[in-house]
Amino acid sequence: MINSASRKSILVTGGAGYIGSHVVKLLGERGENVVVLDNLSTGNEEAVLYGTLIRGDTGDRDLVSRLLKDHQIDTVMHFAAHTIVPESVENPLKYYRNNTGNTLNLLQCCQEAGVDKVIFSSTAATYGIPEDDTRPCSEDLPTAPINPYGMSKLMSEHMIKDLSRAIDLRHVILRYFNVAGSDPDGLIGQSTREATLLIKVAAEVAVGKREKLMVFGTDYQTPDGTGIRDYIHVTDLASAHLAALDHLRKGGSSTLVNCGYGKGFSVREVIEATSRLHGSALTVEERPRRAGDPPALIAAVDKIHRTLDWTPKYDDLDVIVQTSLDWEDTLSLRAADKAVNF
């Protein structure tokens, strides 16, 4: 525990969302002064367990400037973004406006307020489809996004890097691979409506919230024909953000790191684990490949271990899946309680 009075505050944009709320929980447990800015378009007020929640948008220049000044913010953790890849293809300007344009506004406010540390939520979608998908993606791999979501994040990365060269600003950019699971304490989890992440969807199918799970592509050049991804537990990802914060506070230089475990599991392996842990088979429908899905996408993780003092605790597919199933049960119980008390 730290003396909160001795620290300036941390602004967490999108802190009521899936990943942001898990970071806020860890920050709060450590005694940090936290201010959460979220428009609650996809986030949930109940997920913010610590700090002060301000309902608003990162595109609101006056609001952001006031928050940075009034709360003596010296660090910004920026999560607020749209994240659905197919939607970004259908409505690209929505993604450039929110993900890129609002990041520009946030950075302008940070520059004016003298904020000197930024931690940015980015994505492996910046890599696009690697030429050699049999090898883990290293941070020096050429970036070639194939959708507006990935491009909007890459553009934000470039803005942060360029601003850091121009002013007294240091940053850590975290490129997420496949985030999954929920808080092991069962207090928060992924509550996104119409979620698209595989393990979340598989858990919803298991508990009867969805009729079936769609498997897109069974003819990849992988051991079982389905796509392979690097799944990282959301609490481990959250702890990487605290490690990034500590790195910057100790005077560490700006850096960009992958966030994953350096190994992958196939869609069929995820389905098997979910079925086994839940105790019943999932209803599955096989469909053709989706355009742009690489056979495998795995993180090279040497750099995050070398650069940040970060050790994952939940590097186990069964743990990831079980916490997802437990969270679905929690959501069902909460819904039942609300219905009874209505």
ZIDAVEN-V332800 format. One record per residue. N is the residue number from 1. SS is DSSP state (@ for helix, = for strand, . for the rest). PHI is phi in radians with two decimals (999 if undefined). Layout:
n=[N,N]
ss=[SS,SS]
phi=[PHI,PHI]
This chain:
n=[1,2,3,4,5,6,7,8,9,10,11,12,13,14,15,16,17,18,19,20,21,22,23,24,25,26,27,28,29,30,31,32,33,34,35,36,37,38,39,40,41,42,43,44,45,46,47,48,49,50,51,52,53,54,55,56,57,58,59,60,61,62,63,64,65,66,67,68,69,70,71,72,73,74,75,76,77,78,79,80,81,82,83,84,85,86,87,88,89,90,91,92,93,94,95,96,97,98,99,100,101,102,103,104,105,106,107,108,109,110,111,112,113,114,115,116,117,118,119,120,121,122,123,124,125,126,127,128,129,130,131,132,133,134,135,136,137,138,139,140,141,142,143,144,145,146,147,148,149,150,151,152,153,154,155,156,157,158,159,160,161,162,163,164,165,166,167,168,169,170,171,172,173,174,175,176,177,178,179,180,181,182,183,184,185,186,187,188,189,190,191,192,193,194,195,196,197,198,199,200,201,202,203,204,205,206,207,208,209,210,211,212,213,214,215,216,217,218,219,220,221,222,223,224,225,226,227,228,229,230,231,232,233,234,235,236,237,238,239,240,241,242,243,244,245,246,247,248,249,250,251,252,253,254,255,256,257,258,259,260,261,262,263,264,265,266,267,268,269,270,271,272,273,274,275,276,277,278,279,280,281,282,283,284,285,286,287,288,289,290,291,292,293,294,295,296,297,298,299,300,301,302,303,304,305,306,307,308,309,310,311,312,313,314,315,316,317,318,319,320,321,322,323,324,325,326,327,328,329,330,331,332,333,334,335,336,337,338,339,340,341,342]
ss=[.,.,.,@,@,@,.,.,=,=,=,=,=,.,.,.,.,@,@,@,@,@,@,@,@,@,@,@,@,.,.,.,.,=,=,=,=,=,.,.,.,.,.,.,@,@,@,.,.,.,.,=,=,=,=,.,.,.,.,.,@,@,@,@,@,@,@,@,@,@,.,.,=,=,=,=,=,=,.,.,.,.,.,.,@,@,@,@,@,@,.,@,@,@,@,@,@,@,@,@,@,@,@,@,@,@,@,@,@,@,@,@,@,.,.,.,=,=,=,=,=,=,=,@,@,@,@,.,.,.,.,.,.,.,.,.,=,.,.,.,.,.,.,.,.,.,.,@,@,@,@,@,@,@,@,@,@,@,@,@,@,@,@,@,@,@,.,.,.,=,=,=,=,=,=,=,.,=,=,=,.,.,.,.,.,.,.,.,.,.,.,.,.,.,.,.,.,@,@,@,@,@,@,@,@,@,.,.,.,.,.,.,=,=,=,=,.,.,.,.,.,.,.,.,.,.,.,=,=,.,=,=,=,@,@,@,@,@,@,@,@,@,@,@,@,@,@,@,@,.,.,.,.,.,=,=,=,=,=,.,.,.,.,.,=,=,@,@,@,@,@,@,@,@,@,@,@,@,.,.,.,.,.,=,=,=,=,.,.,.,.,.,.,.,.,=,=,.,=,.,.,@,@,@,@,@,@,.,.,.,.,.,.,.,.,.,@,@,@,@,@,@,@,@,@,@,@,@,@,@,@,@,@,@,@,@,@,@,@,@,@,.]
phi=[999,-1.87,-1.39,-1.09,-1.20,-1.53,-1.94,-1.31,-1.68,-1.98,-1.63,-1.98,-1.43,1.24,-1.31,-1.69,-1.50,-0.98,-1.33,-1.00,-1.17,-1.21,-1.18,-1.04,-1.04,-1.17,-1.09,-1.12,-1.11,-1.52,1.55,-1.31,-1.48,-2.12,-2.12,-1.87,-1.98,-2.66,-1.50,1.08,-1.21,-2.26,-1.44,-2.26,-0.99,-1.16,-1.40,-1.54,-1.55,-2.44,1.41,-1.88,-1.72,-1.96,-1.47,3.13,-2.08,-1.18,-1.45,-1.50,-1.05,-1.11,-1.12,-1.07,-1.05,-1.14,-1.10,-1.05,-1.35,-1.14,-1.76,0.90,-1.31,-2.07,-2.40,-2.06,-1.87,-1.89,-1.89,-0.97,-2.99,-1.49,-2.35,-1.61,-1.05,-1.03,-1.11,-1.15,-1.26,-1.32,-2.39,-1.07,-1.14,-1.02,-1.34,-1.19,-1.17,-1.42,-1.33,-1.64,-1.08,-1.23,-1.16,-1.02,-1.07,-1.07,-1.15,-1.07,-1.15,-1.08,-1.07,-1.19,-1.57,1.36,-1.10,-2.02,-2.44,-2.28,-2.09,-2.01,-1.48,-2.03,-2.66,-1.20,-1.12,-1.18,-1.39,1.21,-1.86,-1.04,-1.08,-2.00,-1.46,-1.50,-1.99,-1.05,-1.40,-1.64,-1.15,-1.61,-1.15,-1.01,-1.62,-2.67,-1.02,-1.93,-2.59,-1.06,-1.04,-1.07,-1.19,-1.10,-1.28,-1.12,-1.07,-1.14,-0.98,-1.11,-1.09,-1.11,-1.09,-1.14,-1.17,-1.11,-1.30,-1.60,-2.34,-1.42,-2.39,-2.02,-2.48,-2.22,-1.80,-1.94,-1.63,-1.34,-1.67,-1.65,-1.42,-2.72,1.49,-2.52,-0.84,-1.06,-1.34,1.36,-1.48,-2.44,-3.01,-1.50,-2.02,-1.05,-1.23,0.92,-1.08,-2.05,-1.21,-0.97,-1.18,-1.07,-1.13,-1.05,-1.15,-1.14,-1.13,-1.03,-1.62,1.55,-1.44,-2.28,-1.31,-2.74,-1.92,-1.54,-1.91,-1.71,1.74,-2.21,-2.14,-1.26,-1.44,-2.24,-0.92,-2.03,1.52,-1.87,-1.12,-1.99,-2.36,-1.62,-1.69,-2.06,-1.15,-1.06,-1.26,-1.13,-1.10,-1.05,-1.16,-1.12,-1.20,-1.20,-1.13,-1.14,-1.06,-1.12,-1.01,-1.23,-1.12,-1.44,1.62,-1.09,-1.38,-1.05,-2.73,-2.30,-2.40,-1.34,-2.12,-2.94,-1.89,1.41,-2.63,-2.29,-2.29,-1.44,-1.03,-1.12,-1.16,-1.15,-1.08,-1.09,-1.11,-1.13,-1.08,-1.15,-1.24,-1.43,1.66,-2.67,-1.24,-1.50,-1.40,-2.17,-2.13,-1.55,-2.30,-1.11,-0.99,-1.63,-1.06,1.57,-1.51,-1.27,-1.04,-2.54,-2.55,-2.25,-1.46,-1.43,-2.07,-1.02,-1.20,-1.14,-1.27,-1.34,-1.62,-1.89,-1.44,-2.25,-2.26,-1.18,-1.95,-2.16,-1.39,-2.77,-1.04,-1.09,-1.14,-1.05,-1.17,-1.10,-1.16,-1.20,-1.12,-1.06,-1.17,-1.08,-1.12,-1.08,-1.07,-1.13,-1.15,-1.12,-1.12,-1.14,-1.10,-1.12,-1.16,-1.19,-1.57,-1.25]
